[in-house]
Amino acid sequence: MVVVVNGPYDDAEHAEDAHPERPARTNAVRLGIADLDLDNDLVVVPTRAASRAELLLVHHGNYLDELAAFCYGGGGDIDQDTYATFHSWSIAQNAAGGGLAVIEELQRRGDGVGFVVARPPGHHALADRAMGFCLLNNIAIAAASLRALGERVLILDWDVHHGNGTQQIFWNIPDVLYVSTHQWPLFPGSGSAGEVGGWNAIDRTVNIPLPSGATGDLLIRSIEEIAAPIIDKFQPTWVLVSAGFDAHRADPLAELALTEGDFAQLARLAASFAPRPGRLALFLEGGYDLSALRASVTASVGAALGESYKGEPRSVGGLGAEVVEEVTRQRREAVESLSLLEAREEL
């Protein structure tokens, strides 16, 4: 089975001194993929800029105009975490378009695993606002394009931060299922277990907040016990992953304790949710320790291909059953409450 990756584009001018979201990240990812020695099983498709029509599937037109004008006016700090430069608008369009190019190649082939090497990342970007290092929501744009074709899309977000932008965009859309594991409390402050979707999409949002220090055994158990039954019922036709690697124990921006072995297992899980080969694509989100990022990409892509992983073992020993039980309880109560309110509205 092949790995489909978008080709490199010049992202060097989207940079700010000492900022953790930096151009070296994409180089680390590509080295991680190269470490798999895929040879002819690596397919590189040209990155293209997403069109305005494609961006409008997710983002408000006035936001797109304002962001472009801000960049062409010289850029600067959008908020305390997020910046843009003169070149950031075109770079962000290519980040979004790279995901679309990978999806298109997977559709053409009907086989393979996709990995979208894109920065700036996307899952914090709201429909009308940049935040959390993110300008355009790359994975949401890809999911919306698939949805427009009648697909049912699972978005699995294992970044250490909650993908508030992705959740907001698909909050009330029943044919997209959003599942997020994330450290709690942590930026951006959203992602409680009681957030389960809007009136038209009850139980289409699954948040699994985890305490600082949580290890991979807890995270993976949480997905298997809480999310997997919902995913099985949803029956996705595509699986897209917000593959942030900042839950790694070495990452400087958070306090979860995952290893490369955990990311390998997460990728195996993601692949098991896809209905057939050619329906899985991973999108780069966070991950700010370059060595950990490189090794975790190698582990996750190899595992998604079905290869055995013999590197750093999975992490164990974190908090256990009480976390899974509490998240399950909060979700059940929220779903039951919304369902009851919906029933009353119909009377």
C-alpha positions as a Python dict, from the first residue, in 0.01 Angstrom:
ca = {
    (1, 'M'): (0, 0, 0),
    (2, 'V'): (130, 345, -90),
    (3, 'V'): (164, 660, 117),
    (4, 'V'): (33, 971, -58),
    (5, 'V'): (198, 1295, 53),
    (6, 'N'): (156, 1648, -77),
    (7, 'G'): (468, 1794, -232),
    (8, 'P'): (668, 2064, -59),
    (9, 'Y'): (580, 2430, -96),
    (10, 'D'): (777, 2728, 24),
    (11, 'D'): (660, 2799, 377),
    (12, 'A'): (982, 2966, 492),
    (13, 'E'): (826, 3312, 496),
    (14, 'H'): (556, 3210, 741),
    (15, 'A'): (782, 3246, 1041),
    (16, 'E'): (830, 3458, 1351),
    (17, 'D'): (1140, 3467, 1568),
    (18, 'A'): (1134, 3212, 1854),
    (19, 'H'): (779, 3097, 1769),
    (20, 'P'): (730, 2721, 1817),
    (21, 'E'): (521, 2690, 1499),
    (22, 'R'): (814, 2720, 1257),
    (23, 'P'): (925, 2598, 913),
    (24, 'A'): (1158, 2334, 1059),
    (25, 'R'): (850, 2134, 1156),
    (26, 'T'): (762, 2036, 800),
    (27, 'N'): (1121, 1930, 735),
    (28, 'A'): (1107, 1706, 1044),
    (29, 'V'): (785, 1547, 917),
    (30, 'R'): (925, 1478, 572),
    (31, 'L'): (1235, 1324, 731),
    (32, 'G'): (1008, 1106, 941),
    (33, 'I'): (834, 980, 629),
    (34, 'A'): (1169, 930, 453),
    (35, 'D'): (1283, 714, 745),
    (36, 'L'): (1029, 452, 636),
    (37, 'D'): (1229, 388, 314),
    (38, 'L'): (912, 356, 109),
    (39, 'D'): (1081, 395, -232),
    (40, 'N'): (815, 344, -500),
    (41, 'D'): (545, 317, -236),
    (42, 'L'): (576, 690, -164),
    (43, 'V'): (360, 900, -397),
    (44, 'V'): (418, 1275, -389),
    (45, 'V'): (143, 1486, -545),
    (46, 'P'): (192, 1856, -621),
    (47, 'T'): (55, 2091, -360),
    (48, 'R'): (-192, 2343, -497),
    (49, 'A'): (-363, 2647, -357),
    (50, 'A'): (-719, 2592, -238),
    (51, 'S'): (-967, 2795, -438),
    (52, 'R'): (-1194, 3055, -285),
    (53, 'A'): (-1493, 2829, -351),
    (54, 'E'): (-1324, 2548, -157),
    (55, 'L'): (-1240, 2778, 133),
    (56, 'L'): (-1597, 2907, 141),
    (57, 'L'): (-1718, 2557, 225),
    (58, 'V'): (-1585, 2633, 574),
    (59, 'H'): (-1488, 2998, 616),
    (60, 'H'): (-1688, 3320, 587),
    (61, 'G'): (-1607, 3530, 283),
    (62, 'N'): (-1545, 3847, 480),
    (63, 'Y'): (-1297, 3663, 702),
    (64, 'L'): (-1104, 3541, 397),
    (65, 'D'): (-1093, 3896, 259),
    (66, 'E'): (-981, 4040, 593),
    (67, 'L'): (-709, 3780, 637),
    (68, 'A'): (-574, 3835, 287),
    (69, 'A'): (-576, 4211, 336),
    (70, 'F'): (-403, 4178, 674),
    (71, 'C'): (-126, 3968, 519),
    (72, 'Y'): (-78, 4190, 214),
    (73, 'G'): (-68, 4487, 449),
    (74, 'G'): (244, 4342, 605),
    (75, 'G'): (93, 4105, 860),
    (76, 'G'): (180, 4104, 1230),
    (77, 'D'): (39, 3947, 1544),
    (78, 'I'): (-325, 3844, 1519),
    (79, 'D'): (-338, 3750, 1886),
    (80, 'Q'): (-81, 3657, 2149),
    (81, 'D'): (-27, 3314, 1988),
    (82, 'T'): (-101, 3365, 1620),
    (83, 'Y'): (89, 3563, 1359),
    (84, 'A'): (86, 3626, 987),
    (85, 'T'): (336, 3769, 741),
    (86, 'F'): (304, 3918, 395),
    (87, 'H'): (335, 3565, 250),
    (88, 'S'): (111, 3385, 498),
    (89, 'W'): (-207, 3413, 291),
    (90, 'S'): (-63, 3224, -5),
    (91, 'I'): (111, 2976, 226),
    (92, 'A'): (-214, 2906, 411),
    (93, 'Q'): (-396, 2853, 81),
    (94, 'N'): (-134, 2593, -9),
    (95, 'A'): (-165, 2427, 333),
    (96, 'A'): (-538, 2385, 271),
    (97, 'G'): (-490, 2286, -92),
    (98, 'G'): (-231, 2026, -2),
    (99, 'G'): (-494, 1837, 191),
    (100, 'L'): (-733, 1853, -102),
    (101, 'A'): (-461, 1730, -339),
    (102, 'V'): (-392, 1427, -118),
    (103, 'I'): (-763, 1345, -92),
    (104, 'E'): (-803, 1372, -469),
    (105, 'E'): (-514, 1131, -528),
    (106, 'L'): (-653, 880, -279),
    (107, 'Q'): (-989, 902, -455),
    (108, 'R'): (-822, 842, -790),
    (109, 'R'): (-625, 542, -669),
    (110, 'G'): (-880, 385, -438),
    (111, 'D'): (-591, 275, -219),
    (112, 'G'): (-323, 409, 10),
    (113, 'V'): (-282, 621, 323),
    (114, 'G'): (-253, 998, 302),
    (115, 'F'): (-34, 1229, 506),
    (116, 'V'): (-79, 1604, 464),
    (117, 'V'): (236, 1796, 551),
    (118, 'A'): (85, 2138, 609),
    (119, 'R'): (165, 2449, 803),
    (120, 'P'): (27, 2668, 938),
    (121, 'P'): (-186, 2406, 1112),
    (122, 'G'): (-562, 2436, 1113),
    (123, 'H'): (-782, 2283, 1381),
    (124, 'H'): (-814, 2598, 1595),
    (125, 'A'): (-921, 2819, 1304),
    (126, 'L'): (-1287, 2915, 1335),
    (127, 'A'): (-1514, 2993, 1044),
    (128, 'D'): (-1451, 3363, 1096),
    (129, 'R'): (-1133, 3388, 1302),
    (130, 'A'): (-769, 3282, 1319),
    (131, 'M'): (-634, 3155, 1649),
    (132, 'G'): (-398, 2907, 1810),
    (133, 'F'): (-130, 2930, 1536),
    (134, 'C'): (-401, 2848, 1277),
    (135, 'L'): (-523, 3064, 986),
    (136, 'L'): (-736, 2827, 774),
    (137, 'N'): (-887, 2502, 898),
    (138, 'N'): (-716, 2256, 665),
    (139, 'I'): (-885, 1937, 783),
    (140, 'A'): (-1230, 2099, 795),
    (141, 'I'): (-1191, 2217, 436),
    (142, 'A'): (-1105, 1862, 328),
    (143, 'A'): (-1395, 1717, 529),
    (144, 'A'): (-1638, 1970, 383),
    (145, 'S'): (-1525, 1885, 30),
    (146, 'L'): (-1590, 1517, 96),
    (147, 'R'): (-1924, 1594, 258),
    (148, 'A'): (-2024, 1784, -54),
    (149, 'L'): (-1977, 1456, -241),
    (150, 'G'): (-2211, 1274, -4),
    (151, 'E'): (-1943, 1116, 218),
    (152, 'R'): (-1975, 1057, 592),
    (153, 'V'): (-1656, 1180, 754),
    (154, 'L'): (-1498, 1088, 1086),
    (155, 'I'): (-1247, 1343, 1213),
    (156, 'L'): (-1026, 1193, 1483),
    (157, 'D'): (-826, 1466, 1658),
    (158, 'W'): (-545, 1336, 1880),
    (159, 'D'): (-366, 1671, 1910),
    (160, 'V'): (-301, 1760, 2275),
    (161, 'H'): (-515, 2074, 2234),
    (162, 'H'): (-887, 2064, 2165),
    (163, 'G'): (-974, 2146, 1804),
    (164, 'N'): (-1229, 2413, 1884),
    (165, 'G'): (-1243, 2539, 1527),
    (166, 'T'): (-1324, 2199, 1379),
    (167, 'Q'): (-1585, 2139, 1649),
    (168, 'Q'): (-1750, 2474, 1583),
    (169, 'I'): (-1761, 2427, 1207),
    (170, 'F'): (-1931, 2086, 1224),
    (171, 'W'): (-2123, 2136, 1550),
    (172, 'N'): (-2464, 2101, 1390),
    (173, 'I'): (-2382, 1884, 1090),
    (174, 'P'): (-2489, 1520, 1132),
    (175, 'D'): (-2275, 1362, 859),
    (176, 'V'): (-1945, 1464, 1020),
    (177, 'L'): (-1842, 1296, 1346),
    (178, 'Y'): (-1578, 1484, 1547),
    (179, 'V'): (-1381, 1291, 1811),
    (180, 'S'): (-1114, 1467, 2016),
    (181, 'T'): (-875, 1351, 2285),
    (182, 'H'): (-695, 1636, 2457),
    (183, 'Q'): (-535, 1754, 2778),
    (184, 'W'): (-773, 1932, 3014),
    (185, 'P'): (-751, 2204, 3126),
    (186, 'L'): (-540, 2356, 2850),
    (187, 'F'): (-571, 2604, 2562),
    (188, 'P'): (-821, 2687, 2417),
    (189, 'G'): (-1045, 2596, 2712),
    (190, 'S'): (-1315, 2416, 2514),
    (191, 'G'): (-1373, 2044, 2476),
    (192, 'S'): (-1560, 1935, 2788),
    (193, 'A'): (-1720, 1593, 2785),
    (194, 'G'): (-2062, 1757, 2795),
    (195, 'E'): (-2015, 1919, 2454),
    (196, 'V'): (-2189, 1663, 2232),
    (197, 'G'): (-2318, 1851, 1925),
    (198, 'G'): (-2601, 2077, 1817),
    (199, 'W'): (-2973, 2010, 1777),
    (200, 'N'): (-2930, 1846, 1438),
    (201, 'A'): (-2616, 1655, 1534),
    (202, 'I'): (-2661, 1523, 1887),
    (203, 'D'): (-2381, 1277, 1971),
    (204, 'R'): (-2178, 1383, 1664),
    (205, 'T'): (-1918, 1549, 1889),
    (206, 'V'): (-1719, 1327, 2123),
    (207, 'N'): (-1476, 1502, 2356),
    (208, 'I'): (-1242, 1304, 2578),
    (209, 'P'): (-1061, 1545, 2812),
    (210, 'L'): (-762, 1391, 2989),
    (211, 'P'): (-564, 1509, 3292),
    (212, 'S'): (-204, 1627, 3284),
    (213, 'G'): (31, 1331, 3295),
    (214, 'A'): (-207, 1090, 3123),
    (215, 'T'): (-33, 808, 2943),
    (216, 'G'): (-117, 639, 2617),
    (217, 'D'): (-294, 343, 2772),
    (218, 'L'): (-563, 575, 2910),
    (219, 'L'): (-600, 771, 2587),
    (220, 'I'): (-631, 460, 2373),
    (221, 'R'): (-867, 290, 2618),
    (222, 'S'): (-1083, 603, 2614),
    (223, 'I'): (-1115, 591, 2237),
    (224, 'E'): (-1190, 220, 2236),
    (225, 'E'): (-1454, 235, 2509),
    (226, 'I'): (-1613, 577, 2455),
    (227, 'A'): (-1567, 669, 2089),
    (228, 'A'): (-1546, 337, 1905),
    (229, 'P'): (-1910, 233, 1962),
    (230, 'I'): (-2026, 574, 1834),
    (231, 'I'): (-1793, 548, 1534),
    (232, 'D'): (-1920, 199, 1453),
    (233, 'K'): (-2279, 324, 1460),
    (234, 'F'): (-2190, 630, 1250),
    (235, 'Q'): (-2024, 414, 979),
    (236, 'P'): (-1784, 669, 828),
    (237, 'T'): (-1691, 643, 464),
    (238, 'W'): (-1375, 852, 523),
    (239, 'V'): (-1145, 897, 821),
    (240, 'L'): (-941, 1216, 857),
    (241, 'V'): (-699, 1259, 1147),
    (242, 'S'): (-588, 1584, 1306),
    (243, 'A'): (-249, 1433, 1375),
    (244, 'G'): (-92, 1658, 1632),
    (245, 'F'): (213, 1510, 1803),
    (246, 'D'): (227, 1754, 2094),
    (247, 'A'): (85, 1493, 2331),
    (248, 'H'): (434, 1340, 2320),
    (249, 'R'): (612, 1334, 2656),
    (250, 'A'): (895, 1551, 2514),
    (251, 'D'): (675, 1828, 2376),
    (252, 'P'): (736, 2169, 2536),
    (253, 'L'): (378, 2300, 2513),
    (254, 'A'): (179, 2041, 2710),
    (255, 'E'): (196, 1774, 2979),
    (256, 'L'): (65, 1445, 2842),
    (257, 'A'): (307, 1152, 2838),
    (258, 'L'): (263, 969, 2508),
    (259, 'T'): (542, 789, 2325),
    (260, 'E'): (604, 700, 1961),
    (261, 'G'): (457, 359, 2039),
    (262, 'D'): (134, 524, 2146),
    (263, 'F'): (112, 716, 1821),
    (264, 'A'): (164, 391, 1631),
    (265, 'Q'): (-131, 239, 1816),
    (266, 'L'): (-343, 550, 1755),
    (267, 'A'): (-274, 522, 1383),
    (268, 'R'): (-372, 155, 1387),
    (269, 'L'): (-699, 250, 1552),
    (270, 'A'): (-763, 523, 1296),
    (271, 'A'): (-697, 278, 1013),
    (272, 'S'): (-939, 28, 1169),
    (273, 'F'): (-1215, 289, 1154),
    (274, 'A'): (-1173, 341, 778),
    (275, 'P'): (-1409, 125, 570),
    (276, 'R'): (-1139, 28, 320),
    (277, 'P'): (-791, 129, 200),
    (278, 'G'): (-767, 470, 41),
    (279, 'R'): (-1006, 631, 289),
    (280, 'L'): (-759, 749, 557),
    (281, 'A'): (-561, 1072, 560),
    (282, 'L'): (-357, 1225, 844),
    (283, 'F'): (-317, 1603, 865),
    (284, 'L'): (-26, 1759, 1052),
    (285, 'E'): (-139, 1975, 1342),
    (286, 'G'): (84, 2031, 1648),
    (287, 'G'): (416, 1882, 1756),
    (288, 'Y'): (697, 2118, 1855),
    (289, 'D'): (987, 1897, 1963),
    (290, 'L'): (1147, 1819, 1628),
    (291, 'S'): (1303, 1485, 1724),
    (292, 'A'): (979, 1361, 1880),
    (293, 'L'): (783, 1486, 1581),
    (294, 'R'): (1004, 1303, 1332),
    (295, 'A'): (998, 974, 1523),
    (296, 'S'): (622, 992, 1589),
    (297, 'V'): (546, 1051, 1222),
    (298, 'T'): (754, 747, 1128),
    (299, 'A'): (571, 537, 1388),
    (300, 'S'): (221, 651, 1295),
    (301, 'V'): (254, 631, 918),
    (302, 'G'): (419, 290, 938),
    (303, 'A'): (144, 162, 1165),
    (304, 'A'): (-127, 302, 938),
    (305, 'L'): (28, 93, 661),
    (306, 'G'): (-3, -215, 879),
    (307, 'E'): (367, -247, 959),
    (308, 'S'): (471, -375, 1300),
    (309, 'Y'): (631, -117, 1528),
    (310, 'K'): (942, -212, 1726),
    (311, 'G'): (1056, 122, 1862),
    (312, 'E'): (975, 304, 2184),
    (313, 'P'): (708, 106, 2374),
    (314, 'R'): (364, 233, 2457),
    (315, 'S'): (327, 431, 2779),
    (316, 'V'): (133, 292, 3073),
    (317, 'G'): (61, 377, 3433),
    (318, 'G'): (-149, 690, 3411),
    (319, 'L'): (-492, 746, 3559),
    (320, 'G'): (-742, 475, 3478),
    (321, 'A'): (-1102, 370, 3501),
    (322, 'E'): (-1232, 672, 3688),
    (323, 'V'): (-1147, 903, 3396),
    (324, 'V'): (-1324, 686, 3138),
    (325, 'E'): (-1624, 643, 3367),
    (326, 'E'): (-1654, 1016, 3438),
    (327, 'V'): (-1633, 1117, 3072),
    (328, 'T'): (-1889, 850, 2986),
    (329, 'R'): (-2125, 977, 3257),
    (330, 'Q'): (-2100, 1342, 3151),
    (331, 'R'): (-2157, 1255, 2785),
    (332, 'R'): (-2456, 1034, 2862),
    (333, 'E'): (-2620, 1303, 3072),
    (334, 'A'): (-2563, 1569, 2805),
    (335, 'V'): (-2699, 1350, 2524),
    (336, 'E'): (-3004, 1250, 2729),
    (337, 'S'): (-3074, 1611, 2824),
    (338, 'L'): (-3054, 1735, 2466),
    (339, 'S'): (-3264, 1446, 2339),
    (340, 'L'): (-3531, 1521, 2597),
    (341, 'L'): (-3536, 1889, 2504),
    (342, 'E'): (-3560, 1796, 2137),
    (343, 'A'): (-3854, 1568, 2208),
    (344, 'R'): (-4033, 1845, 2397),
    (345, 'E'): (-3976, 2087, 2109),
    (346, 'E'): (-4144, 1841, 1873),
    (347, 'L'): (-4460, 1816, 2088),
}
